[in-house]
Amino acid sequence: MADTEQVPESISELVPSFHVLALPMVTRFRSITEREVMLFEGPDGWAEFSPFTEYDAAESSRWLQAALEFAGLLRGAGETGSAAGGPVGLVGGQSVAVNATLPACAASEVGSILARFGPVGTVKAKVAEHGIASLSEDLERLREFRRLFPTTTLRLDANAGYTLPEALTACAEFASFDLQYFEQPVTSVEDMARLREQLSDRGLPVVLAADESIRKAEDPLRVAELGAAEVVVVKVQPLGGIAAARSILEACGLPAVVSSALESSVGLVAGAQLAATLPRTQRSLETRGETPACGLGTARLFAEDGVGADLSLSPVDGQVPVTRIVPDPQRLKMLAVDPGRFDWWSTRLQECWSALRPRLLSRRS
């Protein structure tokens, strides 16, 4: 039987207090200029809960599971890291390589945006903000990128912005930019597999990586079974935490790159922890390189963070440390959302817990 005292009906028994911050961004990213995040503290330290505002309670409940796990608040609720590849405790004294992220911006902004990241060996550029209609702007931006950074490793991310025919057209244009891989050009796993076949038939040297397909597919093995991608991109919060991410990677068997879900420095720590423990195989070396860069340098996209610039999880010489982040009390006050938004997040927290709680109870029954 499940112990309902350890899986209470009200989330306030697990998370009695929390902070909600509105973090301004240096440029539009994912069509937003401000990112709202919830931060709370548990036995293991601070954690972040920050599903995008358009996500429903069912999807967002996985983000909540990740935050509760990382804060150490689910050990009594049947959720432990050992069930999925070992404990989730922090691996201290390490650092992981990261890529810079180039949003869908004007070509004239490429240099100034990437300068915020400092020296990095890999850049991920967003494309297809408006689908195929953005192709000319994307190409202009990439030409300027290659002019400024001719030898930097380049990845592209379309966030499933194309139809299958559009993706093939775009890949034909992008192939000349010497890509490490192209992330999620189309939505479905089946279309990813079809696109790989068509790229091979046309002799286009574009490696495909799956992001949304891994996060949302009921069975992540399907991506590997259909040959839909050669690399998987994983994000800790959407997958339900470090333990769940490890389990998915083990099942999938493909080389992985850990990426940000646009978290603050507090939330990025969980991704760094997962990245520091990824196995290195011959296959991963062939697809990700000797020093695989993770997409965890996105703290540079915020004009303000929950900590000062000297303590944020921002890249230094292309690396971020694997370390806990404690938010600055003054910044928790300065960046706090207005009362209406705080109440919205409070309601959302309980809704997501109500969606997560039955799963936790079923695992203990």
C-alpha positions as CSV (number, residue, x, y, z in Angstrom):
1,M,0.0,0.0,0.0
2,A,1.1,3.5,-0.7
3,D,1.9,5.7,2.3
4,T,-0.3,8.7,1.6
5,E,1.4,10.7,4.4
6,Q,4.5,10.7,2.3
7,V,2.5,11.6,-0.9
8,P,0.2,14.2,0.6
9,E,-2.8,15.6,-1.2
10,S,-1.5,19.2,-0.8
11,I,1.8,20.1,-2.3
12,S,2.2,22.7,0.4
13,E,3.2,19.9,2.8
14,L,6.2,19.2,0.6
15,V,6.9,22.7,-0.6
16,P,5.6,25.1,2.1
17,S,7.3,28.1,0.5
18,F,8.6,29.1,-2.9
19,H,9.7,32.1,-5.0
20,V,8.5,32.9,-8.5
21,L,10.9,35.1,-10.6
22,A,10.4,37.0,-13.9
23,L,13.8,36.9,-15.6
24,P,14.3,39.4,-18.5
25,M,16.1,38.1,-21.5
26,V,18.8,39.8,-23.6
27,T,16.9,38.9,-26.8
28,R,13.7,37.2,-27.9
29,F,14.1,33.4,-27.5
30,R,11.3,30.9,-28.2
31,S,9.1,34.0,-28.9
32,I,9.4,35.2,-25.3
33,T,11.4,38.1,-23.8
34,E,10.8,37.2,-20.1
35,R,11.1,33.8,-18.5
36,E,9.1,32.9,-15.3
37,V,10.6,30.3,-13.0
38,M,9.7,28.9,-9.6
39,L,12.4,28.2,-7.1
40,F,12.2,26.2,-3.9
41,E,14.5,24.5,-1.4
42,G,14.6,21.0,-0.1
43,P,17.0,18.7,1.9
44,D,19.4,18.5,-1.0
45,G,19.3,22.2,-1.9
46,W,17.5,24.5,-4.3
47,A,15.6,23.4,-7.4
48,E,13.7,24.9,-10.2
49,F,10.2,24.2,-11.6
50,S,9.7,26.1,-14.8
51,P,7.5,24.5,-17.5
52,F,6.5,27.0,-20.1
53,T,3.3,28.7,-19.4
54,E,1.4,27.1,-22.3
55,Y,2.1,23.6,-21.1
56,D,-0.9,21.8,-19.4
57,A,-0.8,20.1,-16.0
58,A,-0.1,16.6,-17.3
59,E,3.0,17.6,-19.3
60,S,4.1,20.1,-16.6
61,S,3.9,17.4,-13.9
62,R,7.0,15.8,-15.3
63,W,8.8,19.1,-14.7
64,L,7.6,19.1,-11.2
65,Q,8.8,15.6,-10.6
66,A,12.3,16.6,-11.8
67,A,12.3,19.6,-9.4
68,L,11.1,17.7,-6.4
69,E,13.6,14.9,-7.1
70,F,16.6,17.3,-7.4
71,A,15.6,19.1,-4.2
72,G,15.5,15.7,-2.4
73,L,11.8,15.9,-1.7
74,L,10.7,12.6,-3.3
75,R,12.7,10.1,-1.5
76,G,9.8,9.2,0.8
77,A,7.4,9.1,-2.2
78,G,8.9,6.1,-4.0
79,E,11.1,8.1,-6.4
80,T,14.8,7.3,-6.1
81,G,17.6,7.7,-8.5
82,S,18.8,4.1,-7.9
83,A,15.9,2.8,-9.8
84,A,17.2,4.4,-13.0
85,G,20.9,4.1,-13.2
86,G,22.3,5.2,-9.8
87,P,21.8,8.0,-7.3
88,V,21.1,11.5,-8.4
89,G,23.4,13.1,-5.8
90,L,25.7,15.9,-7.1
91,V,29.0,15.0,-8.7
92,G,31.2,17.8,-7.4
93,G,34.5,19.2,-8.6
94,Q,33.7,18.6,-12.3
95,S,32.8,20.8,-15.2
96,V,31.1,20.1,-18.6
97,A,31.7,21.6,-22.0
98,V,28.8,23.7,-23.3
99,N,27.7,25.2,-26.6
100,A,26.6,28.8,-27.1
101,T,23.0,29.3,-28.3
102,L,22.2,31.6,-31.2
103,P,18.5,32.6,-31.3
104,A,16.6,33.5,-34.4
105,C,18.0,37.1,-34.6
106,A,19.1,39.6,-37.2
107,A,22.4,38.8,-38.9
108,S,23.8,42.0,-37.5
109,E,23.3,40.7,-34.0
110,V,25.2,37.4,-34.4
111,G,28.5,38.7,-33.1
112,S,27.2,40.6,-30.1
113,I,25.0,37.7,-28.9
114,L,27.7,35.1,-29.2
115,A,30.2,37.4,-27.5
116,R,28.2,37.0,-24.3
117,F,29.1,33.3,-24.1
118,G,32.9,33.9,-24.3
119,P,35.1,31.4,-26.1
120,V,33.2,28.2,-27.0
121,G,33.9,25.5,-29.5
122,T,30.3,24.7,-30.5
123,V,27.3,26.9,-31.3
124,K,23.7,25.8,-31.7
125,A,21.7,28.1,-34.0
126,K,17.9,28.2,-33.9
127,V,16.2,28.1,-37.3
128,A,12.6,27.9,-38.7
129,E,11.1,30.3,-36.2
130,H,8.3,30.8,-38.8
131,G,8.9,27.6,-40.7
132,I,10.1,27.6,-44.2
133,A,9.2,31.3,-44.5
134,S,12.2,32.0,-42.3
135,L,14.7,30.2,-44.6
136,S,16.2,33.3,-46.2
137,E,16.7,35.0,-42.8
138,D,18.2,31.8,-41.4
139,L,20.6,31.5,-44.3
140,E,21.6,35.1,-43.9
141,R,22.3,34.6,-40.2
142,L,24.3,31.4,-40.9
143,R,26.4,33.1,-43.5
144,E,27.3,35.8,-41.1
145,F,28.0,33.2,-38.4
146,R,30.4,31.3,-40.7
147,R,32.1,34.5,-41.7
148,L,32.8,35.3,-38.0
149,F,33.4,31.7,-36.9
150,P,34.7,29.6,-39.8
151,T,36.0,26.7,-37.7
152,T,33.4,26.6,-34.9
153,T,31.3,23.4,-34.7
154,L,27.7,24.3,-35.7
155,R,24.5,22.6,-34.8
156,L,21.0,23.6,-35.9
157,D,17.7,23.3,-34.1
158,A,14.3,23.7,-35.9
159,N,12.1,22.8,-33.0
160,A,10.0,20.7,-35.4
161,G,9.3,23.8,-37.5
162,Y,9.1,22.1,-40.9
163,T,6.9,19.8,-42.9
164,L,8.8,16.8,-44.4
165,P,9.1,18.5,-47.9
166,E,10.2,21.8,-46.3
167,A,12.8,20.0,-44.2
168,L,14.3,18.4,-47.2
169,T,14.5,21.8,-48.9
170,A,16.1,23.4,-45.8
171,C,18.6,20.6,-45.4
172,A,19.7,21.0,-49.0
173,E,20.5,24.7,-48.2
174,F,22.0,24.0,-44.7
175,A,24.3,21.1,-45.8
176,S,27.0,23.5,-47.0
177,F,27.5,25.0,-43.5
178,D,29.3,21.9,-42.2
179,L,26.9,20.9,-39.5
180,Q,27.6,18.5,-36.6
181,Y,23.9,17.7,-36.6
182,F,20.4,19.1,-37.3
183,E,18.0,18.9,-34.4
184,Q,14.3,18.0,-34.8
185,P,13.5,19.4,-38.3
186,V,10.1,17.7,-38.3
187,T,7.6,16.7,-35.7
188,S,6.9,13.0,-35.9
189,V,9.2,10.1,-35.4
190,E,8.0,8.6,-38.7
191,D,8.9,11.8,-40.6
192,M,12.3,12.0,-39.0
193,A,12.9,8.4,-40.3
194,R,11.7,9.4,-43.7
195,L,13.8,12.5,-43.8
196,R,16.9,10.4,-42.9
197,E,16.2,8.1,-45.8
198,Q,15.7,11.0,-48.3
199,L,18.8,12.7,-47.1
200,S,20.8,9.5,-47.7
201,D,19.2,9.0,-51.1
202,R,20.3,12.6,-52.1
203,G,23.7,12.2,-50.6
204,L,23.2,15.2,-48.3
205,P,25.6,14.9,-45.3
206,V,23.1,16.0,-42.6
207,V,23.0,14.1,-39.3
208,L,19.7,14.2,-37.5
209,A,19.1,14.6,-33.8
210,A,15.9,14.0,-31.9
211,D,14.6,16.3,-29.1
212,E,10.9,16.6,-29.0
213,S,10.5,13.0,-30.4
214,I,12.4,11.7,-27.3
215,R,10.6,13.9,-24.8
216,K,7.1,13.2,-26.0
217,A,7.2,9.7,-27.5
218,E,5.5,7.1,-25.3
219,D,8.4,4.7,-26.2
220,P,11.7,6.3,-26.8
221,L,13.0,3.0,-28.2
222,R,10.9,3.8,-31.3
223,V,13.3,6.6,-32.4
224,A,16.2,4.1,-32.4
225,E,14.1,1.2,-33.9
226,L,12.9,3.4,-36.8
227,G,16.4,4.9,-37.4
228,A,14.8,8.3,-36.9
229,A,18.0,9.9,-35.5
230,E,21.6,9.3,-34.8
231,V,21.7,11.6,-31.7
232,V,19.2,12.3,-28.9
233,V,18.9,15.6,-27.1
234,V,17.6,15.3,-23.5
235,K,16.4,17.9,-21.1
236,V,16.1,17.0,-17.4
237,Q,12.9,18.8,-16.5
238,P,10.7,17.7,-19.4
239,L,11.8,14.1,-18.9
240,G,10.9,14.0,-15.2
241,G,14.4,14.3,-13.6
242,I,17.9,12.9,-13.8
243,A,16.8,9.3,-13.0
244,A,14.1,9.3,-15.7
245,A,16.5,10.8,-18.2
246,R,19.1,8.1,-17.4
247,S,16.5,5.4,-17.9
248,I,15.4,6.8,-21.3
249,L,19.0,7.0,-22.5
250,E,19.7,3.4,-21.4
251,A,16.6,2.2,-23.3
252,C,17.3,4.3,-26.4
253,G,21.0,3.3,-26.7
254,L,21.8,6.4,-28.8
255,P,24.5,9.0,-28.1
256,A,23.1,11.9,-26.1
257,V,23.5,15.6,-25.7
258,V,22.1,17.2,-22.6
259,S,20.4,20.5,-23.2
260,S,18.7,23.3,-21.3
261,A,14.9,23.9,-21.2
262,L,15.8,27.6,-20.8
263,E,16.2,27.4,-17.0
264,S,17.9,29.8,-14.7
265,S,21.2,29.0,-13.1
266,V,19.4,27.1,-10.4
267,G,17.8,24.7,-12.9
268,L,20.8,24.3,-15.1
269,V,22.7,22.5,-12.4
270,A,20.6,19.4,-12.8
271,G,21.5,19.2,-16.5
272,A,25.1,19.7,-15.7
273,Q,24.9,16.8,-13.2
274,L,23.4,14.5,-15.9
275,A,25.9,15.6,-18.5
276,A,28.8,14.9,-16.2
277,T,27.8,11.2,-15.8
278,L,27.0,10.4,-19.5
279,P,28.9,7.3,-20.8
280,R,31.4,7.8,-23.6
281,T,31.3,5.2,-26.3
282,Q,32.9,4.8,-29.7
283,R,29.6,5.7,-31.2
284,S,29.2,8.8,-29.1
285,L,32.8,9.9,-30.0
286,E,32.0,9.6,-33.7
287,T,28.8,11.7,-33.5
288,R,29.5,14.2,-30.7
289,G,33.3,14.5,-30.9
290,E,36.0,14.2,-28.3
291,T,34.6,16.9,-26.0
292,P,30.8,16.8,-26.5
293,A,29.3,20.2,-25.8
294,C,26.0,20.3,-23.9
295,G,23.4,23.0,-24.4
296,L,23.7,24.3,-20.9
297,G,25.2,27.7,-21.5
298,T,21.8,29.5,-21.7
299,A,22.3,31.5,-18.6
300,R,23.9,34.0,-20.9
301,L,20.5,34.6,-22.5
302,F,19.2,36.2,-19.4
303,A,19.7,39.9,-18.6
304,E,19.1,39.0,-14.9
305,D,19.3,35.7,-13.0
306,G,18.6,34.5,-9.5
307,V,22.3,35.0,-8.7
308,G,24.8,37.6,-9.6
309,A,26.9,37.3,-12.7
310,D,29.9,36.1,-10.8
311,L,27.9,33.1,-9.4
312,S,25.7,32.2,-12.3
313,L,26.1,29.0,-14.2
314,S,27.5,30.8,-17.2
315,P,30.2,29.4,-19.4
316,V,33.8,30.2,-18.6
317,D,36.2,29.1,-21.4
318,G,33.4,27.0,-22.8
319,Q,32.7,25.1,-19.5
320,V,30.2,25.2,-16.7
321,P,30.8,23.7,-13.3
322,V,28.8,20.9,-11.7
323,T,27.9,22.7,-8.5
324,R,24.8,23.6,-6.5
325,I,23.4,27.2,-6.9
326,V,22.0,29.1,-4.0
327,P,19.9,32.1,-5.1
328,D,20.6,35.6,-3.9
329,P,17.9,36.7,-1.3
330,Q,18.0,40.2,-2.7
331,R,17.4,39.0,-6.2
332,L,14.6,36.8,-5.1
333,K,12.9,40.0,-4.0
334,M,14.0,42.2,-6.9
335,L,12.9,39.8,-9.6
336,A,9.7,38.5,-7.9
337,V,6.6,38.4,-10.1
338,D,3.5,40.5,-9.2
339,P,0.9,39.0,-6.8
340,G,-1.4,37.9,-9.6
341,R,1.3,35.9,-11.3
342,F,2.4,34.4,-8.0
343,D,-1.1,33.2,-7.4
344,W,-1.3,31.8,-10.9
345,W,1.9,29.8,-10.2
346,S,0.7,28.7,-6.8
347,T,-2.5,27.2,-8.4
348,R,-0.4,25.7,-11.2
349,L,1.9,24.0,-8.7
350,Q,-1.0,22.2,-7.0
351,E,-2.6,21.2,-10.4
352,C,0.7,19.7,-11.5
353,W,1.1,17.9,-8.1
354,S,-2.5,16.5,-8.5
355,A,-1.5,15.2,-11.9
356,L,1.8,13.7,-10.6
357,R,0.5,12.3,-7.3
358,P,-1.4,9.3,-8.7
359,R,1.7,8.1,-10.5
360,L,3.7,8.2,-7.4
361,L,1.0,6.4,-5.4
362,S,0.7,3.7,-8.1
363,R,4.5,3.0,-7.9
364,R,4.2,2.4,-4.1
365,S,1.2,0.2,-4.2
